[in-house]
Amino acid sequence: MTAYTPPPKSRILLAVTPDMRERFQRILERHETKFVGTAGEAIRALDDLEHFRMVILSVHFDESQMFSLLGDVRAHSNYRKIPILCVLGARGPAISEVAIEGLDHAVKAMRANGFLDLHHFADDDEGNARISRIVDYLILIDGDLQHIARALDDSVVQIERRRAKTPAG
């Protein structure tokens, strides 16, 4: 088995709720991250000359503006193919699997590359390393290979979601 080799350091825009910032700072410590607090700040950051390699959006960001911001990112001429990962925070009550599946289908219909329910990823070294590998994978498939990743039934995001539900042993 070959050792895991992460992609080069990348700039990532994070439009996540404040309770997720510390966790994502730890998960993405080897990357250059920019956190924004509102959809307007996110659009301004995308319009700046800074180039992001990925965008991470949380469901409840800026009063649940995730879907609107997802549409804005995909409409932006510089970011039509950028990897986008949507996440549901681990704080607060878990929502039903039916609701999770609905969110998963909705974000993919809007051309996001994946959806993670952080309830399925422990906030520890192992859980955070798994999220980090998903982010790295999405960065690695940037551009021409994105359509391949979305076409696969067993994308790394789905595999990691299943793995998170499987008890160890």
N, C-alpha and C positions, 0 to 999 in steps of 0.2 A: 504494500500500500504506500502510495506516495504521500509525502508530507503536504499539508495545506499551505499554499502560498497565497497570501492576500494580494489584492490589486494595489497599485501605487496609491499614495495619499491623494484623496479627492476632496473637493469642496462640496459640502452637502447643506442644503437649505432645510431647516426644520421649522415647520409650522405646527407646533404641538402645544398642548396645554401646559401651564407652568408646572404641574405635578410630574410631568414626564421629563423635564429638562435635565435634572441631575442624572437620571438613569441613562438617557441618551448621551450625555457628556461622557459617562463611563464607557458605554458601549462603543462610541465612535471616537475614542480618545486619540487614535492615530490619524484621524481625518481632520480636516479643517471645517468647522461647523459654524453656521450662522443661524441663531434662533431669532424668530420674529414673533410678535405678540398679536398682530392683526393681519387680516387679509390684505389691507392696504399696504402694510409694511412688506408683506411677502411680494406683492406686485412690484413695489418700488425696488426691492432687492433684485428681482428678476430683470428689471429694466436697466439696472446699473451695469457697468461694464464687467462686473464680476461674473465669471462663468461657473455655474454649478453643474456637477456631474450627476446629482440626484436630488430629489425632493422627498421629504417624509412629512406626511400630513396626518394629524389625529382627528378622529371623528368629531370630537367636541371642541375643536380649535375655534376660537373667536365666535362663540355662540353658535356652534355647529355649522360653520361656513365651509366645511371640508369639500362638499360636492361642488359648490360654487368656485372655490379656489382651484380644485382639480380641473374644472372646465377652463378656467383662466390660464392655467399653466399649459394645458394642451393647445390652447388657442395662440399662445405666444410663439412667434416665429422662431425664436432661438431654442425652444424647449419642447417641440412637438414629439421628439423621440426620447427625451430624458426619462430615465427610470423613476417611477413614482411608487412609493410604498405608503399605503394607508394603514393606520394602526388604531386600535381601540385600547384605551388605557386600562391598567390593572386595578386602579383605585375605583372604589364604588362597586355596586353589585354586578355580578356576572349577568349577561343577558342570555336568552335562550339560543340554542343551536340554530333554530329556524331563523331568528333575527340575524345571527352571525352569517349564515349562508346567504341571506338576503343582502346584507352589506357587502359580502364577498362578491356576489354576482353584480351588484350595482357598481362597485368601484371598477371592476374589470370591464363592464360595459362602457364605462367612461374612459377606458384605456389606461387605467392604473395597472402596474405590473404585479401587484400583490396586496394582500390584506392580512394583517396579523392581529389576533386577539391576544393582548399581552397577559391576560389571565392564564394562558397556557404556557407561559414562559416565566419560570421562577426568576426573581430578581437576585440571582446569585451568579457566580462565575460561569457555571455551565449554561444556564438559561440565557445570560447576556452574550456568551460566546456564540450560541446558536443564532441569536438575532444578528450579531455582527457578521456571521458567515452568510446569512441571507442578504444583508446589505451589500457585502462584497460581491456576491454572485450577481445581484442586479446591476452593480456598477460594471462588472466584467462583461455582461451581455449587452451593454449600451449600444445603441445604433442599429446596425443591420441585423443583429441577431435577436432583437427583442421579439419579433413576431414568432420566432421558433419557441422561445420560452413561454409565450402565452398560449401557443398551440398544444403544448404538452400537458397531458392530464396529470402527470406526476412531477410538476415543477417543484423546485426546491422549497418553495413556500408551502405547498400542499404536503410535501414529505415532512417538513419540520412541524407543521400543525398536527399531522398524524402522530409523529414521534412524541410530541408534547403530551398527547392524550394517552399514550401507551405507558402503563406502569412499568417501572424498571424491574428487572429480574429475569 
